[in-house]
């Protein structure tokens, strides 16, 4: 069985023993009590936690791509035509690479 630090119905991290989980929670949160506790994690909860992380990563990627598209739009609306086309092409290439499975930039 594995154990995890749980806060706001999310499993923040998992550990092999409850002692490891508790020590990690104490180190990360101190005496603030921000975490709700150390819990035994069922395989179902572990799978849900992994899916939540995946959804969060996809959402972050989606927001980044939307921002890139808005930047392209902004470049096309303002500035001289040659400069706007150059910047738009750059951002389009970058966005296409991202859509084809490029890594998520943590900017």
N, C-alpha and C positions, 0 to 999 in steps of 0.2 A: 504494500500500500504506500501511496505517496501522500505528502502533506503540503498544504499551501497556506499562503497569507491571503486572507479574503478581506476585501474592502468594497463597500457599495455593490454587493452581489457579483463582483469580479474577482477572479483568482489572479493575483498579481505575480506570484512566483511559486514554484513548487520545489520541494526538498524531500530527501529520502527519510528523514526522521522528524518527529515533531519538535525535538530540541533544536535542530538546525533551522527549522522554519521560525521558531520563536526567537532565537538569537538574531536571525536576519531581520525580523520585524522590529525587534528592539533597536538594532543598529540603524535601520532605515528611518524609523519613526520616533525613536527616543521615547520619551514619556508622554508624547502628545495624544496617544490613543487614537490616532487617525485610522488605524486598521481595525477591523472588527474582530479579528482573531485568527488563530491557527486552526485549520480544519483538516480532517481527513478527506481526501478527494476520491470520489468514485470515478471509474473510467468514463462514465457519461459526463460528469462535470469537467473532467479534463478535456474531453472532446469539444464540449461547448466553449470552454475557455480558448482553445486553439482556434475555433471558428470565429470567435469574437475578435481575436487578434488579427485574423485574416481579413475579416470585414473592415476592421479599422484601417489596415494597410491599404486595402482597395479604396476606401473612402478618401484617405489622404492622397492617394495617387489620382483619383478622380478630381479632387479639388485643385491639385497641381496642374493637371491638364486643362481644366477650365480656366485657370489663371493664365496659362500659356496662350490659350485661344483668345482671351480678352486682350492680352498684350499684342497679339498679332493684329487684332481689330484696331487697337489704339494706334499702332504703327501705320496702318493703312489709312486711317482718318487724318493724321497730321503729318506734316513734314513734306519734303520734296518727294516726288514720285520714285526716283531711283533709289533713294535711301530707304523709303518705306518698303519697296519691293525686296530689297536686299535683306532687311530685318525680318520681314514677313517670311521669306523663304527660309531663313535661318531657323526661325521659331517653328515653322511647319515641319522642317526636317527633324528638329529636336523632338517635336510632339509625335511624329510618325515613329521615330525610334522608340519612344516611350511606349506607344501603343503596341509595338511589336515585341514588347517584353523587356525593355530596358529597365535598369535598376531605378529605384525610387531615390531621387536626390533629397537629402535632408538639408535643405537650405533654410 
